[in-house]
Amino acid sequence: MKKTVSKKGYTARDLRAVSDNPEWTKDDFARAKTFDEVFPGMRKGRGPNKAPTKRQVTLRLSPVVVDYFKAEGPGWQSRIDEALVKVVKRKRSSATG
């Protein structure tokens, strides 16, 4: 019969010995800088809209449509929106006129 060995797991000492990211000391926290201090002007993004004019949706489009608009460069999503707005306005005007 085989003798089973009890597995205790790793101790805190074991983990400290192999850690590439040791626990911070008070001095480490005192020397720490914020992201903006280390990388000024790096934060990008528009942030939340105060008065959103568009709604985010998930939409599946045919590859031919996506390829066509992407081929014209950046802003392809906005161009798709503009094309759809034109179609909606045309349909509305023909339905009421």
Secondary structure, DSSP 4 states (H G I P E B T S, - for coil): -PPPPP-----HHHHHHH-SSPPP-HHHHHH---HHHHSTT---S----SS--S--------HHHHHHHHHT-S-HHHHHHHHHHHHHHHHHHHHH-
